Amino acid sequence: MNLPNLLTLSRIVMIPLLVVCYYWAGPSGKLWAAGLFCLAAITDWFDGYLARRWNQTTPLGAFLDPVADKLIVSVALILLVESHASLWLTIPATIIVGREIVISALREWMAELGKRANIAVSNIGKIKTAMQMSAITLLLIAELHTWLDWVGLTLLYGAAVLTIWSMMVYLKAAWPHLSTQTEG
């Protein structure tokens, strides 16, 4: 177990704390939830940076990092959709969660074919992640300042557009393998 893996595991541990804080009475609970989510976003960047810099990449880290990211983002989006009950928030949240399910299945399938490298993370995905993490952080505290709601929602729509774009890039890269027939 190394520091990058511990940072990744910390994001998973933050999930129940995020939920408890979000439902905590009063606006301070949402502020704590936003702070935890922001900390998780920072550890997401930092664990990858340290693993590469210190040459501490591990199979456990390669598995856990995307799982931790998808879990905390999905839980945060579910909290937001439930509490805001807004079509305008539900649409990008559904796009983002749906894309994560599709790409996770695609990566698993491509790995079975030994073609996992064909769908490596792109710069579009990194920009999308930064927008998504910023949007969710702002939306978690939006009840404290209503203008944050608009900024967060705008960023979330930007992330949803990049989500679709990056999904199309991944599907295009995988298409030669998806469109071939197997004998059997």
N, C-alpha and C positions, 0 to 999 in steps of 0.2 A: 504494500500500500504506500503510495507516494502522495505528495501534496496536491498535485493536479487531480488525482482520483478522489482525495478527501474533499476538495472543493466541489467536485461534481456530486459526490454523495450529499454534501451539505445542501445542495439545491433540492434534493429529494426530501430531506428532513425539513426544509423550510415550507413544504407544501401544506402540511396540517397546521403549522403555525400561521401561515398566510390566511387560511380559511378561518381560524379562530379569531385572528385580529380583524378580519374584514367584518365579521358579524358582531364584534365587540360593540357594546353600546356607545353611541356617540361618534362624532367625526374623528376622534383620535384613533379609533380602531382602523379606520380606512387609511389614515396617514401611516400607521404602523404597517399595514398590509402593503401599501405602496412602497414603503422603505424596504421591506423584506423582498418584494419583487425586484426593486432596483438593485439591491444587493445580489440577488440571484443572477440578474442580467450581467452585473460586473464580474461575478465569479465565472459565468459562462465564457466571457472573453478571456479572463485571466487564466483559467485552467488550461485552455488550449494553448495559449501563449507560453505558459510555463512548461507544459509537456513538450512542446517543440523546442523551446530554448534550452531546456535541461536534458533533452533527449530522453524523456521519461514517458513516451507514448506506450500504452499497454493495450492489450485486447480488452481488458475490463473497462478502461477509459473510453476506448473507441465504441464499445457497446453502450455504456452508461450515459455518456455525454448527450447523444441525441434523445435518449429516453427521458433523461432529467429535463431537458429543454421542452420536449413535447408535453410532458406531464404538467409542469408548472404553468406553461402558456395555456394549455387546455383548461386547467382548473381555474386560472384567473379569468379566462374568457367566459367560462360557465358562470362564475360568480357575477361577472358584469352583466351578462345577458339576463340572468335571473333577477338581479336587483333593479336594473334599468327597464326591463320589459319593453324594449324599443326595437321596432323593425330595423331602424337605421343602424343599430349596434349588432343585431342578430345576423344581418346579411354578411358583413365582413367576417364576423366570428365564425360563421358556418363555412365560409370559403376557406379560412385559415385552418380550421380543424379538419375539414374534409380533405384539403390538400395534404395535410400531414399524414392522414390515414393512407391516402393513395400512394404517396411517395415512400412511406414506410413499407407498404406491401411491395411496391416496385423494387425497392432496394433489396428486400429479402429475396424476392424472386430472381433478381439479377445476380445476387450472391450465390444462389443455388446453381446458376449457369456458369459461375466463375467469372462474371462480367461486372462485378461491383464497381470497379474503377471507371466504367463507362458512364456512371452517373454520380461523379464526385461533386462535392459542394462547390458552387460557383460564386463569383462576386455578387451576382444578383441576389443570391440567397443570403449573403452576409449583410447587404444593404437592407433587405427585407427584414432580417432579424433585428437589426438596429432600430428600424422604424417601428416594428411590432413591439419590441420591448419598451421603447419610449412611449408609444401610444398606450399600452396597457398600464404603465406606471402612472401616466397622467389621468387615465380614466378611473383608476382605483381611488384617486383623491379628488375626482371631479366634483363631488358633492360639496367639497370645501370651497371651491372657486369655479363658478359656472363657465367662465371663459376657457378653463382647462378642458372642459367637456368638448368644445368645438375643436380645439387644437388636437386633443387625443383622438377624436373621431376622424379628423382629417388624416392624421398619421396612420390610423388603422385602415382607412380606405386605401391609402398609398401602399401600405403593407399588403393588403388584399390584392391589389393590382399586380404588385411584384410577385406575390404568391402564385397567381395564375400564370404569369410570365415564366417564373422559374419552373413551375410544374410542366409547362409546355416544352421548355428546354430539356428537362429530364425525360419526358415522354418521347421527344424527337430523338434523343440519344439512344433510348431503349427500343424505339420502333422497329429497327431491323430484327431484333430478337423477339419482339412481340408479334410481328406479322408473318413469321415463318411457320410453316406447318411441320408438325412432327409426325413421324410414321408410328403407327402403333396400333 
